[in-house]
């Protein structure tokens, strides 16, 4: 959703702003999707650790 939405659907609106000399639509499509992926990894880790504790598999 980040790369498709920000890079294609909302590109014209986001390109009005710049980060580090790059248009915001381009930045979200390139860097933003990587950051969102890393955040999703940490969310997954947290949820799996909660499940492990719930069912007695905690380390």
Backbone as JSON, one array per atom type, in Angstrom:
{
  "sequence": "XXXXXXXXXXXXXXXXXXXXXXXXXXXXXXXXXXXXXXXXXXXXXXXXXXXXXXXXXXX",
  "N": [[0.82, -1.2, 0.0], [2.0, 1.2, 0.66], [4.04, 1.78, -1.25], [2.55, 1.57, -3.64], [0.28, 3.21, -3.15], [1.4, 5.73, -2.26], [3.33, 6.16, -4.21], [1.98, 6.04, -6.64], [-0.93, 6.49, -6.58], [-1.34, 8.76, -4.82], [0.59, 10.45, -5.69], [0.71, 12.99, -7.02], [-0.3, 14.78, -5.1], [1.51, 14.37, -2.95], [3.96, 15.06, -4.09], [4.18, 17.76, -3.89], [5.67, 18.41, -1.74], [9.0, 18.19, -0.33], [11.69, 16.05, 0.69], [14.88, 16.07, 1.74], [15.65, 17.01, -0.79], [14.33, 15.4, -2.56], [11.25, 14.56, -4.14], [8.28, 14.03, -2.25], [6.5, 11.93, -2.94], [8.11, 10.19, -4.46], [10.02, 9.6, -2.51], [8.49, 8.22, -0.56], [7.72, 6.01, -2.09], [10.15, 4.76, -2.56], [11.95, 4.81, -0.17], [10.14, 4.89, 1.95], [8.58, 2.57, 1.83], [10.41, 0.64, 2.59], [10.93, 1.36, 5.24], [8.38, 0.96, 6.35], [8.16, -1.8, 6.01], [10.16, -2.7, 7.78], [9.09, -1.8, 10.22], [6.78, -3.39, 10.26], [7.97, -5.88, 10.63], [8.93, -5.64, 13.27], [6.49, -5.36, 14.62], [5.37, -7.86, 14.09], [7.21, -9.5, 15.46], [6.74, -8.7, 18.09], [4.03, -9.46, 18.45], [4.21, -12.25, 18.07], [5.87, -12.95, 20.18], [4.15, -12.4, 22.32], [2.2, -14.35, 21.84], [3.77, -16.65, 22.21], [4.35, -16.46, 24.96], [1.76, -16.7, 25.96], [1.05, -19.34, 25.37], [2.99, -20.81, 26.64], [5.57, -21.09, 25.52], [7.64, -19.35, 25.85], [10.92, -17.92, 25.9]],
  "CA": [[0.0, 0.0, 0.0], [2.83, 2.4, 0.74], [4.67, 2.09, -2.54], [1.51, 1.76, -4.65], [-0.53, 4.38, -2.8], [2.17, 6.97, -2.24], [4.09, 6.32, -5.44], [1.13, 6.1, -7.84], [-2.24, 7.1, -6.38], [-1.27, 10.07, -4.18], [1.85, 11.04, -6.14], [0.59, 14.41, -7.33], [-0.44, 15.53, -3.85], [2.73, 14.25, -2.14], [5.09, 15.68, -4.76], [4.24, 19.18, -3.56], [6.62, 18.53, -0.63], [10.29, 17.54, -0.58], [12.52, 15.59, 1.8], [16.26, 15.88, 1.29], [15.76, 17.33, -2.2], [13.52, 14.48, -3.37], [9.81, 14.72, -3.99], [7.78, 13.13, -1.21], [5.93, 10.74, -3.55], [9.24, 9.32, -4.79], [10.63, 9.16, -1.27], [7.64, 7.18, 0.02], [7.74, 4.81, -2.94], [11.45, 4.1, -2.45], [12.42, 4.62, 1.2], [9.03, 4.69, 2.87], [8.16, 1.17, 1.84], [11.4, -0.11, 3.37], [10.68, 1.66, 6.65], [7.13, 0.29, 6.74], [8.48, -3.22, 6.11], [10.91, -2.91, 9.03], [8.12, -1.64, 11.3], [5.95, -4.59, 10.26], [8.77, -6.96, 11.22], [8.93, -5.48, 14.72], [5.14, -5.65, 15.08], [5.25, -9.32, 14.03], [8.0, -10.05, 16.55], [6.04, -8.43, 19.36], [2.84, -10.29, 18.52], [4.6, -13.65, 18.22], [6.36, -13.14, 21.55], [2.97, -12.46, 23.18], [1.6, -15.67, 21.67], [4.64, -17.62, 22.84], [4.13, -16.4, 26.4], [0.41, -17.16, 26.25], [0.98, -20.8, 25.26], [4.06, -21.44, 27.39], [6.78, -21.32, 24.73], [8.54, -18.2, 26.02], [12.32, -18.3, 26.13]],
  "C": [[0.86, 1.26, 0.0], [3.41, 2.74, -0.63], [3.63, 2.33, -3.63], [0.72, 3.04, -4.39], [0.23, 5.68, -2.9], [2.89, 7.21, -3.57], [3.24, 6.5, -6.68], [-0.14, 6.9, -7.59], [-2.17, 8.53, -5.84], [-0.02, 10.84, -4.58], [1.75, 12.54, -6.35], [0.47, 15.26, -6.07], [0.87, 15.53, -3.06], [3.93, 14.95, -2.78], [5.16, 17.18, -4.56], [5.29, 19.45, -2.48], [7.9, 17.79, -0.98], [10.96, 17.15, 0.73], [13.9, 15.34, 1.24], [16.43, 16.13, -0.2], [14.97, 16.42, -3.12], [12.05, 14.74, -3.12], [9.27, 13.64, -3.06], [7.16, 11.85, -1.78], [7.01, 9.73, -3.92], [9.85, 8.75, -3.52], [9.83, 8.05, -0.63], [7.7, 5.89, -0.8], [9.05, 4.05, -2.77], [11.82, 3.78, -1.0], [11.29, 4.29, 2.16], [8.58, 3.25, 2.95], [9.14, 0.3, 2.62], [11.17, 0.11, 4.85], [9.42, 0.96, 7.15], [7.37, -1.21, 6.88], [9.21, -3.53, 7.41], [9.98, -2.78, 10.24], [7.22, -2.86, 11.4], [6.68, -5.79, 10.85], [8.74, -6.86, 12.74], [7.55, -5.73, 15.32], [4.92, -7.17, 15.11], [6.01, -9.97, 15.19], [7.28, -9.88, 17.88], [4.81, -9.33, 19.51], [3.18, -11.77, 18.72], [5.15, -13.92, 19.61], [5.19, -13.2, 22.54], [2.29, -13.82, 23.06], [2.44, -16.76, 22.32], [4.44, -17.64, 24.36], [2.76, -16.96, 26.78], [0.33, -18.68, 26.27], [2.18, -21.52, 25.86], [5.32, -21.76, 26.61], [7.76, -20.18, 24.85], [9.95, -18.68, 26.33], [12.75, -17.94, 27.52]]
}
